[in-house]
Structures are given as C-alpha cells and as structure tokens.
Amino acid sequence: MDTPTTTPNENQEPTQVSDPVQPPEVPQPEVSKASSPSVPTAEPDPHPWRPRYFSRLTLVLVLVVIVLASAAYGLYAYMNNANKTSNAHFKIGVMAAFTGGSSNMGFGIMKGVQLAKKQLGASNFDIVQEDSQCDPRVSPNAVKKLITQNVVAIIGDGCSSASLAALSYANNAKIPMISPSASSPMLSIPNDYFFRVIPPDNFQGAFMAQTIYNAGYHNVAVLYTNESYGSGMNTVFYEKFQALGGKVVASESAEPDIIDLSTQIAAIKQAQPQALFIAPNSVLTGVAAINQARAAGLNIPLYAADIMYDKSTIDNTNGAAEGLTVSTFPTGTATFRQAINNEFHSTEQLYAASQAYDIIHLLQIATLGGAKTGEEIKNALPDITFQGVSANIKLDRNGEISDPNYKYDLFQVKNGVMTLLPQ
C-alpha cells in the first residue's frame, strides 16, 4: 500500500514526511554476574535406599494380598461346593433279606445303616429298602425296583447268589452294589459295579480250615448249600484243609432253605468225622443241620460259617447248639458294639451291622468328594482309605478288601450265649 501524501499550498513549504514511528526501545537493566542469585542445589538424600525399599515392600504387600484373596476365594468356592454336595440328597438302596430264613441279615444291615446316618451326620442319605429274600429268583426284581427309584448306590445284596443274579442289572444301569457280606469268589470281577467291604470266601474258608485243624481235628465233614456261597466255601475249605494234612471224609450239599437233611446227615455219620463244618446260606438250613445232627447221635464239635452268627441259632436249637463255634466277619470295635447296644437297647450283636456302617461312611466320603452319580461313585471308591469300625477299608481294583492280615471273629455258644473267643 502506498504512503499517503498531501497536496501542498503554493505559499507553503512542503512538509517532509518522516519514517513510521518505531516503539521506543525499553532499556534492559544490566545485571552484574557477581550479583546474580544462585539456584539452590538439592542436598543429597542421607537414605538413598528408602524409595527403592518402599517400592519393593509395596510390591510384596500387593502380591500377598492377591495370594490371600485367591486362597480365600478358593476356600470359599470349595466350601460352597462341599456345602452344596453335603446338602444334596442322595437315594441309597438297601437290598437284603428282610423276610425268610436269612432275615437276620437285613435286620443287622439296617441297624448299621441307621447308626451310621446318625453318628456320621449323613442325614442327606434317603434310604430305600427292597427285600431280596437272599434268593436269586427274587433279587433281580428287587434291584430293578431300586434302579427305577433313582438310587445312586445299593448296599447289598447280603447273599452271594442274590448278588450274582442282580449284578447285570446294576452294571447296565451303572449303579454300584456294595455288599456287607456277599463273599463268593465268583463276585471278584474287575471293572464291574460290584464292591464289598469283606474279603472273598477263600479268606474265610482258609481261616476255618486252619482253625479246625489247629484244634486237633484232622478228619472232618462238610455240609453246605448248593449255591455260590456254600459251594465256594466248601471248595476253599477242602483245598486248604487237605493242604494242611487233614482229610475231608464227607462233603454233602443241600438246596438253600431245605430243612429235611436226613440223607446228608446219615452220610456224614457213616463217614465218622471228628468234627462237622456247616456252611449254609441261610440260618434255616443251618439250624436244621444242628438239630438233625444231634438227633442222629453226632456228638462231635460243630463249626459254622458266618451266616450262623445269629441269636435264632440258639433260640431254635433247644440247647443243641451248645459248644458251636462260628466264624464271622468282624463285629466291630468295642466302641461300635457298645453304641449298637445303646442305640437299640439290645446286647445282641447284629450280623453285618459294622460292615453296613462302613459302607455308609464310604458313600459319604465319595459324595462329599464331589461324586453325584452311580458312575462317579464307582470311580471314587477304589481311591478311598479309612479305618472303619469293621476293618481297615481299602478296596482293590476288583472292588474288595484283599488285606492278608484281615481277621475274622470267632464266637462260641457258651451257656446259651454267643461268646467272643480270644485269638
């Protein structure tokens, strides 16, 4: 843009236009170097480690808090899961003889179950009963009824023959059967759903052979019932007794629950044994054998297998059972036996009660560990070990106790009372 000019008057001298005005320069005061203020310098930290220390300490504290919080949450989750499991209700079947010649078995089993539920706090187990009558013709229907009621496990059967007849249905439904007393070696089947808290008959048969031989009787007779339990007991007893140097001079069989044993007793008497070993699968047949042996004049020592450990053996023989020696699975610790007596107001020992108690304990451990179905319980059982009231409970892969130190109890009828013998 051009700088504006004025037209001068003729009589006026031209005016000189000056340069644009510049802002006056502001004078800056001179500062002498000597008078310049010095910038203060920070003093050295007498604790140079302190910032680093607190940083590490803070990190450690944070980590500790994280770990504790994780542990607390884990404990909460575990307890919450355990509480849910313990609060969950499970249907447990009991299949045993509640009627018939072996009804003492079901009676004893149920007393053990009831005491275990009370003492172990297993109130979340709902018990469902079915009567198998210790009969292989009845037990299949009994197990099918339990399966339709959605049980996750079955305590039973108490008898070997009834267990064998029912097992295929339990296997198909993936429901474990845990027996307190079925002892046939035929039930030693790997990877199936049958378990038991006792050893098989080869243990008891061998134990009785040794007991009778040690008593000084080297020529004996055997009377057994013709089914899996009795046949298995007879076979094992025979082999062990012969191996010890003894001789089985007679071996007679009868059908289960038969009470006319005149033919068998006559054959045994003719063989002139020093002692008689009775191995029936029912008290009914065992009582008949005792009465008819004495009536025939067989005044020899009598021995019997575990089924005869029952008060009715004494009540129904009118003194003929005096001196009878019976082997049985352990009847439990002294504390357990006292508890049974206190709970049910009876001094009578109950068949398979301590074993049934331990089965409830087994199932409680399995379910508290998270098992909810029959298959999960089946898979959990071999990993459980505890000292039970009947024995040390540790099941092998065949589903049974195979402890070589397993001890049976021996009872003898003395003055009309089953008396525990010292061993």
ABEGO torsion letter per residue (X at the ends): XBBBBBBBBAABBBBBBBBBBBBBBBBBBBBBAAABBBBBBBBBBABAAAAAAAAAAAAAAAAAAAAAAAAAAAAAAAAAAAAAAAABBBBBBBBBBABEAAAAAAAAAAAAAAAAAAAAGAAABBBBBBBAGGBAAAAAAAAAAAAAAGBABBBOBABAAAAAAAAAAAAAAGBBBBBAABABAAABBBGBABBBABBBAAAAAAAAAAAAAAAGBABBBBBBBBBAAAAAAAAAAAAAAAAAGBBBABBBBBBBGBABAAAAAAAAAAAGBABBBBBBABAAAAAAAAAAAAAAGBBBBBBBBAAABBAAAAAAAGGAABGBBBBBBBAEBAAAAAAAAAAAGBABBBBGAAAAAAAAAAAAAAAAAGBABAAAAAAAAAABBBBBAABBBBBBAAGBBABAABBBBBBBBBGGBBBBBBX
